Amino acid sequence: MSQLDLVDNDVPQTHENAASSAYVPVLQVTAGQPGPIAANGGRSYMAFDRNGDAGTGKALEDALALIAQGESRRAVERIAQAPATGLETEWGLGFRSYEECLAHIRQAGLAAPEGGVVTPLPYTIYEKPTYSVVPSHAIWADPARADVAAILQQNEDDNLRRDLWFPQVLRDARRIGDQYPGLSPRSPESMDRLGVSLAHLDSACTNFYDAAEVERVFYPEIEKLLLDFFPGATDALVYNHDVFDADYAGDRTEDQDAKNPGVNARYANIVHNDLNDNSGRGRCRELLTRNLRNFGRTQHYSEEEADAKMARRFMSINLAKPMETVEQYPFVLAAWPSFADQPNITNYRIYDDRVGETQRFTFRPTHEWYWFPQQTPTEVSTLKCYDSITDGSVSRWSFHTAAIDPTAPANARCRKNVVVRSFVFF
């Protein structure tokens, strides 16, 4: 049986203004993987709590200090000056745009196996921790801090300009057995080994743009799917969702208080993962004990009950279900073994009351990418965003991105799908 990690709720608070009662995840590193490229040695900003701000004030200070160093702008300028024929980097030949990279793919005659495609994918080339201040943060509406907001806005814009496009092969995930004989993509073994899998669901939800119906109908369906899919699972919690539809003509407004995520017009075009070691445990803890930004079933665990629940194995799983057969902007996933020894780059998302942590990655030609060509509404692609087991016996996460299918017709419809985020407990 795999070694399970225990969550330590008694980590000393070293910052002079830290609240001694604040929960702070212990920094963990997966066996065989280097430590993260992160601020403060990788410690969660929860360790820098000031009078209940969960470390958001320290995170904002660190963000501004990093911006002032100017390295971010230099990376942007280097990319802007790159020739159309590509920029040689330590990771390989990268391109400023999808179109330039696609031209290279075609000129080089790069080919994919049956069911696959070669397409450009966007990776960061900035090996520093990054910061993003979410749109709801109070600083954007504070006239007294307009000068600081302007600096942060420039940084937000630069976050989209520090990427290069690299050619990658997308293999048909339905044919995972071609790469791993005997392994079915529709099995929990695929999730444990690769961090990706495929499930089947005939949903009774009729309107995925209706957040109340999604919570009432779809959330319980997904929780049942997860409990049926993973042997030994004792509980599953779907805690929020996003809807993606670039062509949607209705109201896209987000309303967190009403548990309404709105409708996204843009797809996540950057190789990333939604959680890391700190945020996987921190997000779980704040859901269980504080019910913080939970769109699903209300949680009311005591600190002691949360300790017991998180002392056993738990995972964060994202599930993506199309509303119609996907024609363009497919959701693509990378298999854990191809990057298990690669350091991740921490991206901090600064809210008013918490600091989220996501991950970004630099390019490797050996990254093993999968997609589900023409994914149908009953096919649910699943990916792991966090696993509490760190001994290397199972996948910890999968990174992912939206992609552009160069073989799709010019009039192909953009992906319409719903993505739910969950925790599964054992």
C-alpha positions as CSV (number, residue, x, y, z in Angstrom):
1,M,0.0,0.0,0.0
2,S,1.3,3.5,-0.9
3,Q,2.6,5.7,1.9
4,L,0.0,8.4,2.7
5,D,0.9,11.9,3.8
6,L,-0.5,13.2,7.0
7,V,-1.5,16.8,7.2
8,D,0.3,18.7,9.9
9,N,-1.9,21.5,11.4
10,D,0.7,22.6,13.9
11,V,3.3,24.2,11.7
12,P,5.1,27.0,13.5
13,Q,4.3,30.5,12.2
14,T,7.6,32.2,11.6
15,H,6.4,35.6,10.4
16,E,6.3,38.1,13.2
17,N,2.7,39.1,12.4
18,A,1.4,35.7,11.6
19,A,-1.7,34.4,13.4
20,S,-0.7,31.4,15.4
21,S,-4.0,29.6,14.8
22,A,-3.9,29.8,11.0
23,Y,-3.8,26.5,9.1
24,V,-0.6,26.3,7.0
25,P,0.1,23.3,4.6
26,V,3.5,21.7,5.1
27,L,5.7,22.1,2.0
28,Q,5.9,18.7,0.3
29,V,7.9,17.5,-2.7
30,T,7.0,14.4,-4.7
31,A,9.7,11.7,-4.7
32,G,11.9,12.2,-7.7
33,Q,10.7,15.7,-8.5
34,P,12.7,18.9,-7.8
35,G,11.2,21.5,-5.5
36,P,8.9,24.1,-7.1
37,I,10.1,27.4,-8.5
38,A,8.2,29.5,-5.9
39,A,8.3,32.4,-3.6
40,N,9.4,32.1,0.0
41,G,11.0,28.7,-0.5
42,G,7.7,27.3,-1.6
43,R,5.8,28.0,1.7
44,S,2.2,28.9,1.4
45,Y,1.2,32.5,1.9
46,M,-1.0,31.3,4.7
47,A,2.2,31.3,6.8
48,F,2.3,35.1,6.4
49,D,-1.1,35.9,7.7
50,R,-1.5,39.4,9.0
51,N,-4.6,39.9,11.2
52,G,-6.6,37.4,9.2
53,D,-5.7,38.4,5.7
54,A,-4.4,34.9,4.8
55,G,-1.1,36.4,3.5
56,T,-2.7,38.4,0.8
57,G,-0.9,41.6,1.8
58,K,2.5,39.9,1.7
59,A,1.7,38.4,-1.7
60,L,0.8,41.8,-3.1
61,E,4.1,43.2,-1.8
62,D,6.1,40.3,-3.3
63,A,4.3,40.7,-6.6
64,L,5.2,44.4,-6.8
65,A,8.8,43.7,-5.7
66,L,9.2,41.1,-8.5
67,I,7.7,43.4,-11.1
68,A,10.2,46.2,-10.0
69,Q,13.1,43.9,-10.9
70,G,12.2,44.2,-14.6
71,E,13.0,40.7,-15.6
72,S,9.4,40.1,-16.6
73,R,9.4,43.0,-19.1
74,R,12.7,41.8,-20.5
75,A,11.2,38.4,-21.2
76,V,8.3,40.1,-23.0
77,E,10.6,42.2,-25.1
78,R,12.7,39.2,-26.0
79,I,9.7,37.4,-27.3
80,A,8.4,40.5,-29.2
81,Q,11.8,40.7,-31.0
82,A,11.9,37.1,-32.0
83,P,11.9,36.3,-35.8
84,A,9.0,34.5,-37.4
85,T,11.3,31.5,-38.0
86,G,11.4,30.9,-34.2
87,L,13.4,31.7,-31.1
88,E,16.0,29.2,-29.9
89,T,15.5,28.6,-26.2
90,E,17.1,26.1,-23.8
91,W,14.0,24.0,-24.2
92,G,13.8,24.0,-28.0
93,L,12.6,26.2,-30.9
94,G,9.6,28.3,-29.9
95,F,7.4,30.7,-31.8
96,R,5.7,34.0,-31.1
97,S,2.3,32.8,-32.4
98,Y,0.3,29.8,-33.2
99,E,0.4,30.6,-36.9
100,E,4.2,30.8,-37.0
101,C,4.6,27.5,-35.1
102,L,2.0,25.8,-37.4
103,A,4.0,27.0,-40.5
104,H,7.1,25.4,-38.9
105,I,5.2,22.1,-38.3
106,R,4.0,21.9,-41.9
107,Q,7.4,22.9,-43.3
108,A,9.2,20.3,-41.2
109,G,6.6,17.6,-42.1
110,L,6.0,16.6,-38.5
111,A,3.6,13.7,-38.3
112,A,1.4,12.1,-35.6
113,P,0.2,8.5,-35.1
114,E,-3.2,7.4,-36.1
115,G,-5.9,9.4,-34.3
116,G,-3.4,12.1,-33.4
117,V,-2.4,15.5,-34.6
118,V,0.7,17.8,-34.4
119,T,-0.3,21.2,-33.2
120,P,1.3,24.2,-31.4
121,L,0.8,24.5,-27.6
122,P,1.6,27.6,-25.5
123,Y,4.2,27.2,-22.7
124,T,5.7,29.8,-20.4
125,I,9.4,30.6,-20.8
126,Y,9.6,32.6,-17.6
127,E,11.2,30.5,-14.9
128,K,10.1,32.8,-12.0
129,P,7.1,32.7,-9.7
130,T,4.3,34.8,-11.2
131,Y,1.4,36.7,-9.7
132,S,-2.1,37.5,-10.9
133,V,-4.6,39.8,-9.0
134,V,-8.1,38.5,-9.6
135,P,-10.7,40.8,-11.1
136,S,-12.8,40.9,-7.9
137,H,-9.8,42.2,-5.8
138,A,-10.6,45.6,-4.1
139,I,-7.5,47.2,-5.5
140,W,-9.0,47.5,-8.9
141,A,-11.8,49.8,-7.6
142,D,-9.8,51.8,-5.1
143,P,-9.0,55.3,-6.5
144,A,-6.4,55.8,-3.8
145,R,-4.3,52.9,-5.3
146,A,-4.8,53.7,-8.9
147,D,-1.0,54.0,-9.5
148,V,-0.4,50.6,-8.0
149,A,-3.3,49.1,-10.0
150,A,-1.8,50.4,-13.2
151,I,1.5,48.6,-12.4
152,L,-0.5,45.4,-11.7
153,Q,-2.5,45.8,-14.8
154,Q,0.6,46.0,-16.9
155,N,1.8,42.8,-15.2
156,E,-1.5,41.1,-16.0
157,D,-1.1,42.0,-19.7
158,D,2.5,40.7,-19.6
159,N,1.4,37.4,-18.1
160,L,-0.1,36.7,-21.6
161,R,3.1,37.7,-23.4
162,R,5.7,35.5,-21.7
163,D,4.7,32.4,-23.6
164,L,6.0,30.8,-26.8
165,W,4.3,28.2,-29.0
166,F,6.0,24.8,-29.3
167,P,5.0,21.9,-31.6
168,Q,3.6,18.9,-29.8
169,V,2.0,15.6,-30.8
170,L,-1.5,15.0,-29.4
171,R,-2.3,11.2,-29.2
172,D,-5.9,9.9,-29.2
173,A,-6.6,9.2,-25.5
174,R,-9.1,6.5,-26.5
175,R,-6.0,4.6,-27.7
176,I,-3.9,4.8,-24.5
177,G,-3.4,1.1,-24.7
178,D,-1.2,1.6,-27.8
179,Q,1.3,3.4,-25.6
180,Y,0.6,1.4,-22.4
181,P,-0.4,-2.2,-23.4
182,G,-3.3,-3.4,-21.3
183,L,-4.2,0.0,-19.8
184,S,-7.7,1.2,-20.5
185,P,-8.3,5.0,-20.5
186,R,-11.7,4.2,-18.8
187,S,-10.0,2.8,-15.7
188,P,-8.9,4.2,-12.3
189,E,-5.5,2.6,-13.1
190,S,-5.2,5.1,-15.9
191,M,-5.7,8.0,-13.5
192,D,-3.2,6.5,-11.0
193,R,-0.6,5.9,-13.6
194,L,-1.1,8.8,-16.0
195,G,-3.3,11.4,-14.2
196,V,-5.9,11.2,-17.0
197,S,-8.8,9.0,-17.8
198,L,-12.2,8.9,-19.5
199,A,-15.6,8.4,-18.0
200,H,-19.1,7.9,-19.4
201,L,-22.2,10.0,-18.3
202,D,-25.7,10.4,-19.6
203,S,-26.6,13.6,-17.8
204,A,-30.1,14.6,-16.9
205,C,-29.1,18.3,-16.8
206,T,-30.9,20.1,-19.6
207,N,-29.4,23.6,-19.3
208,F,-25.7,24.0,-18.3
209,Y,-26.0,27.8,-18.5
210,D,-28.4,27.6,-15.5
211,A,-26.1,27.5,-12.5
212,A,-28.9,26.4,-10.2
213,E,-29.8,23.4,-12.3
214,V,-26.1,22.5,-12.7
215,E,-25.8,22.4,-8.9
216,R,-29.0,20.6,-8.4
217,V,-28.7,18.0,-11.1
218,F,-25.1,17.8,-12.4
219,Y,-23.2,18.0,-9.2
220,P,-24.8,14.9,-7.7
221,E,-24.3,13.0,-11.0
222,I,-20.6,13.8,-11.0
223,E,-20.2,12.9,-7.3
224,K,-21.9,9.5,-8.0
225,L,-19.7,9.0,-11.0
226,L,-16.6,9.6,-8.9
227,L,-17.6,7.2,-6.1
228,D,-18.4,4.5,-8.7
229,F,-15.2,5.1,-10.6
230,F,-12.7,5.0,-7.8
231,P,-12.6,1.8,-5.7
232,G,-12.4,2.6,-2.0
233,A,-13.7,6.2,-2.3
234,T,-15.8,7.2,0.6
235,D,-16.9,10.7,-0.3
236,A,-16.8,13.1,-3.3
237,L,-17.5,16.8,-3.2
238,V,-18.1,18.9,-6.3
239,Y,-17.4,22.4,-5.2
240,N,-17.6,24.6,-8.3
241,H,-17.8,24.7,-12.1
242,D,-17.1,26.8,-15.2
243,V,-18.9,27.0,-18.5
244,F,-16.9,27.6,-21.7
245,D,-18.6,28.9,-24.9
246,A,-17.0,31.5,-27.1
247,D,-20.1,31.9,-29.2
248,Y,-22.6,32.4,-26.3
249,A,-24.9,35.4,-26.9
250,G,-26.5,35.6,-23.5
251,D,-25.5,37.1,-20.2
252,R,-22.0,36.1,-19.2
253,T,-21.9,37.8,-15.8
254,E,-20.2,36.0,-12.9
255,D,-21.9,36.2,-9.5
256,Q,-20.0,34.3,-6.9
257,D,-22.6,35.0,-4.2
258,A,-25.3,33.3,-6.3
259,K,-22.9,30.4,-7.1
260,N,-23.0,31.5,-10.8
261,P,-19.6,31.2,-12.6
262,G,-20.9,33.1,-15.6
263,V,-19.9,31.9,-19.1
264,N,-16.3,32.1,-20.3
265,A,-15.6,33.5,-23.7
266,R,-11.9,32.6,-23.6
267,Y,-10.3,29.3,-23.3
268,A,-7.2,28.7,-21.1
269,N,-4.4,28.8,-23.7
270,I,-1.5,28.1,-21.4
271,V,0.0,24.9,-20.2
272,H,-0.9,24.7,-16.5
273,N,-2.4,22.8,-13.6
274,D,-5.1,24.3,-11.4
275,L,-3.5,23.3,-8.0
276,N,-0.2,22.3,-6.4
277,D,0.9,20.8,-3.1
278,N,0.0,23.9,-1.0
279,S,-3.2,24.8,-2.7
280,G,-4.4,21.3,-3.0
281,R,-4.4,20.9,0.7
282,G,-5.3,24.6,1.5
283,R,-8.3,24.6,-0.8
284,C,-9.5,21.4,0.6
285,R,-9.2,22.6,4.2
286,E,-11.0,25.9,3.5
287,L,-13.8,24.1,1.9
288,L,-14.2,21.6,4.7
289,T,-13.9,24.0,7.6
290,R,-15.1,27.4,6.2
291,N,-17.2,26.4,3.2
292,L,-15.3,29.1,1.3
293,R,-16.5,29.7,-2.2
294,N,-18.3,26.4,-2.3
295,F,-21.0,26.1,-5.0
296,G,-21.9,22.5,-3.8
297,R,-23.1,20.8,-0.7
298,T,-22.4,22.9,2.5
299,Q,-19.5,21.7,4.5
300,H,-19.2,22.2,8.2
301,Y,-16.3,20.2,9.5
302,S,-14.5,21.1,12.7
303,E,-10.7,21.5,12.6
304,E,-10.3,18.1,14.2
305,E,-12.7,16.4,11.8
306,A,-10.9,18.0,8.9
307,D,-7.6,16.7,10.3
308,A,-9.0,13.1,10.3
309,K,-10.5,13.4,6.8
310,M,-7.3,14.8,5.3
311,A,-5.0,12.3,7.1
312,R,-6.3,9.7,4.6
313,R,-5.7,9.8,0.9
314,F,-7.6,12.5,-1.1
315,M,-7.5,13.8,-4.6
316,S,-8.7,16.8,-6.6
317,I,-10.2,15.8,-9.9
318,N,-11.4,18.1,-12.8
319,L,-14.0,16.7,-15.1
320,A,-14.9,18.2,-18.5
321,K,-18.2,17.3,-20.3
322,P,-19.1,18.7,-23.7
323,M,-22.6,20.1,-24.3
324,E,-22.2,19.0,-28.0
325,T,-19.5,17.1,-29.9
326,V,-16.3,19.1,-29.8
327,E,-15.2,20.5,-33.1
328,Q,-12.6,23.1,-32.2
329,Y,-10.5,24.2,-29.1
330,P,-10.3,20.7,-27.6
331,F,-9.3,20.2,-24.0
332,V,-5.9,18.4,-24.0
333,L,-4.1,16.6,-21.1
334,A,-0.5,15.6,-20.4
335,A,0.5,12.3,-18.9
336,W,2.3,12.4,-15.5
337,P,5.3,10.1,-16.4
338,S,6.5,12.5,-19.0
339,F,7.0,15.4,-16.6
340,A,7.2,13.7,-13.2
341,D,10.9,14.8,-12.7
342,Q,10.3,18.4,-13.9
343,P,10.0,21.4,-11.5
344,N,6.8,23.3,-11.7
345,I,6.6,27.1,-11.6
346,T,4.1,28.6,-9.1
347,N,1.6,31.1,-10.2
348,Y,-0.1,33.0,-7.3
349,R,-3.7,34.2,-7.6
350,I,-4.3,37.0,-5.2
351,Y,-7.8,37.4,-3.8
352,D,-8.9,39.7,-1.0
353,D,-9.1,36.8,1.5
354,R,-6.8,34.1,0.1
355,V,-3.9,33.4,-2.2
356,G,-4.4,30.5,-4.6
357,E,-1.6,28.6,-6.2
358,T,-1.5,27.1,-9.7
359,Q,1.4,25.7,-11.7
360,R,3.0,26.4,-15.1
361,F,5.6,24.4,-16.9
362,T,8.3,24.9,-19.5
363,F,8.4,22.9,-22.8
364,R,9.9,19.5,-23.3
365,P,9.6,17.7,-26.6
366,T,9.0,14.4,-24.7
367,H,5.9,15.6,-23.0
368,E,3.1,13.1,-23.7
369,W,-0.1,14.8,-24.7
370,Y,-3.5,13.3,-25.2
371,W,-6.8,14.5,-26.6
372,F,-10.2,13.1,-27.4
373,P,-10.9,14.0,-31.0
374,Q,-14.6,14.8,-31.6
375,Q,-15.3,14.3,-27.9
376,T,-19.0,13.6,-27.5
377,P,-21.5,14.8,-24.8
378,T,-21.5,11.5,-23.0
379,E,-17.6,11.3,-22.8
380,V,-16.3,13.0,-19.7
381,S,-12.5,13.7,-19.7
382,T,-11.0,13.6,-16.3
383,L,-7.7,14.9,-15.0
384,K,-5.9,14.9,-11.7
385,C,-5.1,18.3,-10.2
386,Y,-3.7,17.0,-6.8
387,D,-3.1,13.7,-5.0
388,S,-2.0,13.6,-1.3
389,I,0.3,10.6,-2.0
390,T,3.8,11.9,-2.6
391,D,6.0,8.7,-2.6
392,G,6.0,8.5,-6.4
393,S,3.7,5.4,-6.6
394,V,0.9,7.3,-8.3
395,S,0.5,10.4,-10.5
396,R,0.3,13.7,-8.6
397,W,-1.3,15.8,-11.3
398,S,-1.7,16.3,-15.0
399,F,-1.1,19.6,-16.7
400,H,-3.5,20.7,-19.5
401,T,-4.5,23.5,-21.8
402,A,-6.9,24.3,-24.6
403,A,-5.6,23.6,-28.1
404,I,-6.4,24.4,-31.6
405,D,-7.0,21.5,-34.0
406,P,-5.4,22.5,-37.3
407,T,-7.3,19.7,-39.1
408,A,-10.7,21.1,-38.2
409,P,-12.7,23.0,-40.9
410,A,-12.6,26.8,-40.9
411,N,-16.3,26.9,-39.8
412,A,-15.8,24.4,-36.9
413,R,-17.8,25.4,-33.8
414,C,-15.8,26.4,-30.7
415,R,-16.0,24.0,-27.8
416,K,-19.0,24.3,-25.5
417,N,-18.5,22.4,-22.3
418,V,-18.8,22.5,-18.5
419,V,-15.8,21.8,-16.2
420,V,-16.4,20.8,-12.6
421,R,-13.8,20.7,-9.8
422,S,-14.0,18.1,-7.1
423,F,-12.3,16.4,-4.2
424,V,-12.5,12.7,-3.7
425,F,-11.7,11.2,-0.3
426,F,-10.7,7.6,0.7
